[in-house]
Amino acid sequence: MRKYKKHILWFSITVFVVVNLVLVLFDKEEKIDRVSFVHSWTNSHEADLVEMLYKPGVIDVAGEEHIYFDTTSGVFQEFMVQEGDMVTSGEPLFSYEVQSYYETEVNLNQQVSQVEGELAAIQSAITQMEMFQIPEGATGTPSDVTLNEEELEIKFPQNTVEAELLRQQYLIEKENELSQKTAELQSLEAQLMELQSSGNVITVNSPFDGRISEIKDSLEDPVITIQDTTLQVDGEFTEEERTKVEAGLATQMEINELPIALEGTINEVSDHPKEVGLESASVYPFSVSIAEEDPEVLEALLPGYHAEIGIIMEEALSATTLFEDSIFTNHVWKLHTNGQLMKSPIETGLHVDEQVEVVQGVEVGDVVANQPSSQFRHEATFITPIQVKELSKSSFTWNQWARSFVTGILSR
């Protein structure tokens, strides 16, 4: 008898399971209430996502200037500086005695006129760029704009930030040119005044600030080389990296042997490789300007120090972010407060490491399911495992547990 009852019990259980499976399989209109088990979930959060490209670099001088002496213009007298000396604009470098007063005076006047014209052109370009307003298109993004200034043509990108960055970079370059040309004009005017005063002797002053790195007693040009006091960080890009990087990108740098962190901007990326070879990979030099004003920090930096350059390729600040294991082919499973699991389409943006920017479809604080994805069904009631670690004595009081339990039974 017991054996007979046992067979009946097992038969009943089997029939029950099979009937329920059949009902679920043929429930085309989803009239049967389904439950999704959510084992783990997470909250969307706010984060700053930054995609970086890391390259080694070395500190070097930003450039050097050369001073020339035309031996046909006169007889050299003496150098007034030595190698290693620091000079400022207007400081005397060397003197010579002219051979022809009138010829030298005419030549200096011509040079003064030429530099004055170049100064006027630079100042005009700066004024036009300062007055230029990046136009906004109908969609809220700037249109492509071509700015013609004599032989200069600038095409602004559509991105507002990139266009403004390009404008600021252009102004900085022109201000530097203006400063150099002004110093050159002052040097020429000083030579002209001295010639007119003495009649036959000219002292050549430095048009630049810097350090005297080389003097040629043989008077072979350039007779003096002046290294810029401004430092920069140099590096090299591979062919693939060169296609992705342009001037103007912000950088973060760390000096290997010093506890110094610096910020900067890529100011130049070469269009030509260091060497061209059919069997060798090409590398493209680039330089980074150092945005540091603390004199103590700048004094600690020396040419030759190595650095790690972090180039900010793309960034999304204060972005709504999810970990990649919460995203399923451009959608997420939201755990709504009404107890339903909802399949929600999303639009993603920047992807950095395991974090993904969510541009649309998720707000900060939304709860989304992680796994097991095989249990997830749209608009299904979801259940989650008990969080034992979060249980306390108060969890088992009537108000906190029993009432919710009875309410759940009655609602079913």
C-alpha positions in Angstrom: 0.0 0.0 0.0 2.8 2.4 0.9 4.6 1.5 -2.3 1.4 2.3 -4.2 1.0 5.7 -2.5 4.6 6.5 -3.2 4.1 5.8 -6.9 1.0 8.0 -7.0 3.0 10.8 -5.2 5.8 10.7 -7.7 3.4 10.5 -10.6 1.5 13.6 -9.3 4.6 15.6 -8.9 5.7 14.7 -12.5 2.4 15.7 -13.9 2.4 19.0 -12.0 5.8 19.9 -13.3 5.1 18.9 -16.9 1.8 20.8 -16.9 3.4 23.9 -15.6 6.2 23.7 -18.2 3.6 23.2 -21.0 1.6 26.2 -19.8 4.7 28.4 -19.7 5.9 27.3 -23.1 2.6 27.9 -24.7 1.8 31.1 -22.9 2.1 33.3 -25.9 0.2 36.2 -24.3 2.2 35.9 -21.1 -0.9 35.6 -18.9 1.0 33.4 -16.4 2.8 35.5 -13.8 6.5 34.9 -14.0 9.2 35.7 -11.5 12.8 36.6 -12.2 15.5 35.8 -9.7 18.1 38.5 -9.4 21.2 37.3 -7.6 23.3 40.5 -7.9 22.6 44.1 -8.8 24.3 47.5 -8.7 23.6 51.2 -8.7 24.5 53.6 -11.5 26.9 56.2 -10.2 28.5 59.5 -11.1 32.2 59.4 -12.1 34.8 61.3 -14.1 35.9 59.0 -17.0 39.2 59.8 -18.6 40.8 57.9 -21.5 44.6 58.4 -21.3 47.5 57.6 -23.6 50.7 57.1 -21.7 54.1 57.9 -23.3 57.7 58.3 -22.0 59.2 61.7 -22.4 62.3 63.8 -21.6 62.7 67.4 -20.6 64.5 69.6 -23.1 64.8 73.3 -23.9 61.9 74.7 -25.9 64.2 75.9 -28.6 67.3 77.9 -29.5 68.0 81.1 -31.4 71.0 81.9 -33.5 72.9 85.2 -33.8 74.8 85.9 -37.1 77.6 88.2 -38.1 78.3 89.3 -41.7 82.0 89.6 -42.0 81.6 91.9 -45.1 79.8 94.5 -43.0 82.7 95.3 -40.8 85.7 94.3 -38.6 84.8 92.2 -35.6 86.0 93.6 -32.2 85.0 91.4 -29.2 82.5 89.1 -27.6 80.8 90.5 -24.5 79.5 87.2 -23.2 80.8 83.7 -22.5 79.3 80.3 -22.9 77.0 79.4 -20.0 76.0 83.1 -19.4 72.4 83.9 -18.9 71.3 86.9 -21.0 68.2 89.0 -21.3 66.7 90.8 -24.2 68.8 94.0 -24.9 72.0 92.8 -23.3 75.1 93.3 -25.4 76.6 90.3 -27.1 79.4 91.5 -29.3 80.7 94.7 -31.2 82.2 95.4 -34.5 83.5 98.4 -36.5 81.6 99.1 -39.7 83.4 99.5 -43.0 80.9 101.9 -44.6 78.8 104.2 -42.4 76.2 105.1 -45.0 75.8 101.5 -46.4 75.3 100.2 -42.8 72.9 102.9 -41.9 70.7 102.2 -45.0 70.8 98.5 -44.3 69.8 99.0 -40.6 66.9 101.3 -41.7 65.7 98.7 -44.1 65.7 96.0 -41.5 63.9 98.3 -39.0 61.2 99.0 -41.7 60.8 95.3 -42.4 60.5 94.3 -38.8 58.0 97.1 -38.2 55.8 95.7 -41.0 56.0 92.2 -39.5 55.0 93.6 -36.1 52.0 95.3 -37.6 50.9 92.2 -39.4 51.2 90.1 -36.2 49.3 92.7 -34.1 46.5 92.8 -36.8 46.2 89.0 -36.7 46.0 89.1 -32.9 43.3 91.8 -32.9 41.2 90.0 -35.5 41.4 86.7 -33.6 40.5 88.3 -30.3 37.4 89.9 -31.9 36.4 86.8 -33.8 33.4 85.0 -32.3 32.9 81.3 -33.0 29.4 81.2 -34.6 26.7 78.8 -33.3 24.9 76.7 -35.8 21.2 75.9 -35.8 21.8 72.7 -33.8 23.8 74.5 -31.1 27.2 73.5 -32.5 29.5 75.8 -34.4 29.8 75.6 -38.1 33.0 75.2 -40.0 34.6 78.6 -40.4 37.5 79.7 -42.6 39.4 82.8 -41.5 41.6 84.5 -44.1 44.3 86.8 -42.9 46.5 87.6 -45.8 48.1 84.2 -46.5 46.8 82.6 -43.3 43.9 80.3 -43.4 42.4 78.8 -40.3 39.5 76.3 -40.3 37.7 75.8 -37.0 36.3 72.4 -36.0 32.6 72.0 -35.3 33.2 71.1 -31.6 33.0 74.3 -29.5 35.6 73.3 -27.0 38.1 72.3 -29.7 37.5 75.5 -31.7 38.1 77.7 -28.6 41.2 75.7 -27.8 42.5 76.2 -31.3 41.8 80.0 -31.0 43.7 80.3 -27.7 46.6 78.3 -29.0 46.8 80.6 -32.0 46.8 83.7 -29.8 49.6 82.3 -27.6 51.8 81.6 -30.6 51.1 85.1 -32.0 51.9 86.7 -28.6 55.2 84.9 -28.5 56.0 86.0 -32.1 55.1 89.6 -31.1 57.4 89.5 -28.1 60.3 88.2 -30.2 59.8 90.7 -33.0 59.6 93.6 -30.5 62.9 92.6 -29.0 64.4 92.3 -32.5 63.2 95.8 -33.4 64.6 97.2 -30.2 68.0 95.6 -31.0 68.1 97.1 -34.5 67.0 100.5 -33.2 69.8 100.4 -30.6 72.4 99.5 -33.2 71.2 102.4 -35.5 71.3 104.9 -32.6 74.8 103.8 -31.6 76.0 104.0 -35.2 74.7 107.5 -35.6 76.3 108.4 -32.2 79.7 106.9 -32.6 80.0 106.9 -36.4 81.7 103.6 -36.8 81.0 101.1 -34.0 78.0 98.9 -33.5 77.1 96.7 -30.5 74.8 93.8 -31.2 72.3 93.2 -28.4 70.5 90.0 -27.7 66.9 89.9 -29.0 66.2 86.9 -26.8 66.3 85.7 -23.2 68.2 82.6 -22.6 71.5 80.9 -21.9 74.6 81.2 -24.2 75.1 77.6 -25.3 77.8 78.2 -27.9 80.2 80.9 -29.1 82.3 80.5 -32.2 85.6 82.4 -32.0 86.2 81.5 -35.7 83.2 83.8 -36.5 81.6 81.0 -38.4 77.8 81.5 -38.5 76.0 81.3 -36.3 78.5 83.0 -34.1 76.3 82.7 -31.0 73.6 80.2 -30.1 71.2 81.1 -27.3 69.1 78.4 -25.7 65.6 79.3 -24.6 65.0 79.4 -20.8 61.6 77.8 -21.4 61.5 74.0 -20.9 59.3 71.5 -22.7 58.8 67.7 -22.6 59.6 65.8 -25.8 58.3 62.4 -26.8 57.6 60.2 -29.8 54.4 58.7 -31.3 54.1 55.4 -33.3 52.4 55.5 -36.6 49.1 54.4 -35.1 49.2 56.9 -32.3 50.0 59.7 -34.8 46.6 59.2 -36.5 44.8 59.8 -33.2 46.7 62.7 -31.6 46.7 66.4 -32.5 48.2 69.5 -31.0 46.1 71.1 -28.2 45.4 68.0 -26.1 45.9 68.4 -22.4 48.5 66.3 -20.5 49.4 65.3 -17.0 53.1 64.5 -16.4 55.2 63.0 -13.6 58.9 63.5 -13.3 60.5 60.1 -12.7 63.2 61.1 -10.2 61.4 63.9 -8.5 58.1 64.1 -6.6 56.7 66.6 -9.1 53.5 66.5 -11.1 53.0 68.9 -14.0 50.2 69.8 -16.3 50.7 70.8 -19.9 49.5 70.9 -23.5 50.7 69.2 -26.7 52.0 72.2 -28.6 53.5 70.5 -31.6 53.2 67.1 -33.4 55.5 66.6 -36.3 54.0 65.6 -39.7 57.4 64.0 -40.6 59.0 61.0 -39.0 62.5 61.1 -37.6 63.6 58.7 -40.2 62.0 57.1 -43.3 62.7 53.5 -43.9 60.9 50.7 -45.7 61.9 48.1 -43.2 61.6 50.2 -40.0 58.6 51.6 -38.2 58.2 55.4 -38.3 58.2 57.5 -35.2 56.8 61.0 -35.0 58.3 63.6 -32.5 56.0 65.7 -30.4 56.5 68.3 -27.7 54.5 69.3 -24.6 54.5 72.8 -23.1 54.7 72.9 -19.3 52.0 74.9 -17.6 53.8 75.6 -14.4 54.4 79.1 -12.8 56.0 78.1 -9.5 59.7 79.3 -9.8 60.8 76.7 -7.3 59.3 73.9 -9.3 60.7 75.2 -12.6 64.2 75.6 -11.0 64.1 72.0 -10.0 63.6 70.9 -13.6 66.6 70.2 -15.7 67.0 69.2 -19.4 67.5 65.5 -19.6 65.1 64.5 -16.8 62.8 61.8 -17.9 59.0 61.9 -17.4 55.8 59.9 -17.8 53.3 61.8 -20.0 49.6 61.0 -19.7 47.7 62.5 -22.7 44.0 63.1 -22.2 42.5 61.6 -25.3 38.9 61.9 -24.3 37.0 62.6 -21.0 33.5 62.6 -19.7 33.3 64.5 -16.4 30.4 63.9 -13.9 29.1 61.2 -16.2 26.4 58.7 -15.3 28.4 55.4 -15.2 27.8 51.7 -15.0 30.2 48.8 -14.9 30.3 46.9 -18.2 28.9 43.6 -16.7 25.6 45.5 -16.0 25.1 46.2 -19.7 23.6 43.7 -22.2 23.9 44.6 -25.9 22.8 48.3 -25.5 20.2 47.7 -22.8 20.0 47.2 -19.0 17.6 45.5 -16.7 16.2 48.0 -14.2 14.9 47.0 -10.8 11.9 49.3 -10.4 10.4 50.2 -7.0 7.1 48.6 -8.1 8.9 45.2 -7.9 9.1 44.7 -11.7 12.2 44.0 -13.8 12.2 46.3 -16.8 14.3 46.0 -20.0 15.5 49.5 -20.8 17.5 50.5 -23.9 20.4 52.8 -23.3 22.9 54.9 -25.3 26.6 54.6 -24.2 29.5 56.9 -24.6 33.1 56.7 -23.3 34.4 53.3 -22.2 37.3 53.3 -19.8 38.6 50.1 -18.2 35.5 48.4 -16.8 33.3 51.5 -16.6 31.0 52.8 -19.3 29.4 56.2 -19.7 25.6 56.0 -20.1 24.5 59.0 -22.2 20.8 58.1 -22.2 18.5 55.6 -20.6 19.8 55.6 -17.0 19.9 58.2 -14.3 22.4 58.3 -11.4 21.1 56.1 -8.6 19.1 53.7 -10.8 19.4 50.1 -9.7 20.2 47.5 -12.5 20.5 43.8 -12.4 23.8 42.0 -13.1 23.1 38.3 -13.1 21.9 35.7 -13.8 20.8 37.1 -17.2 19.0 33.9 -18.1 16.4 34.7 -15.4 15.7 38.2 -16.6 12.3 38.9 -18.2 10.7 42.1 -19.1 8.0 43.3 -16.6 8.5 40.2 -14.5 8.3 40.3 -10.8 11.8 40.0 -9.4 13.0 38.4 -6.2 16.4 38.7 -4.6 18.3 36.6 -2.0 18.2 37.6 1.6 21.1 39.9 2.6 22.0 38.0 5.8 24.7 40.5 6.7 22.2 43.3 6.8 19.8 41.4 9.2 19.5 42.6 12.8 17.2 42.1 15.7 15.0 44.9 14.6 14.5 43.1 11.3 12.4 40.5 13.1 10.0 42.9 14.9 6.3 42.9 13.9 6.6 46.3 12.1 9.7 45.4 10.1 9.0 41.8 9.1 5.7 40.2 10.1 3.5 42.9 8.8 5.4 42.9 5.4 5.1 39.1 5.3 1.3 39.1 5.9 0.8 41.9 3.4 2.8 39.9 0.8 0.7 36.8 1.3 -2.6 38.7 1.1 -1.5 40.6 -2.0 -0.9 37.2 -3.8 
